[in-house]
Amino acid sequence: MHAERDLTALLRNMQPSLAPTPYVFCTFADFTLPDGVAPVCQFREAEGLTAIIDMATAKAKRIDHVFESRMITLTIHSDLAAIGFLAAICAALAREGISCNAVSAYFHDHLFVPADRADDAMAVLNALSQR
């Protein structure tokens, strides 16, 4: 599968997809996930393990959490060495007052935006891809 590097092609063909599940960010100082927690993403920081998990699991297991968000996947296969893709997207969202936490994975970039602004974020991204 070809990974795209061209910024114009990336923006034009990003095809954002909004996941229905609300997600939240959690941290675990002991670097251990509770049983039954399957994060969509995790990252080791000096202060502990950060995990992005579905909100229902966080509530059911009474896990402290922040930033109720929705995940938007940019379905184009972006090259990890592409220049300016996330910068252009984050700048467009920022102009509309929408915060964004971006995660780049092997095939795609994923944006975590405030749950109450997810539809607005999708509109911004769709407009950006039409330019």
Buried (B, 14 or more C-beta within 10 A) or exposed (E): EEEBBEBEBBBBBBEBEBBEEBBBBBBBEEEEBBEEBEBBBBEEEEEBBBBBBBBEBBEEEEBEBEBBBBBBBBBBBBBEEBEEBBEBBBEBBEEEEBBBBBBBEEBBBBBBBBBEBBEBBBBBBEEBBEE
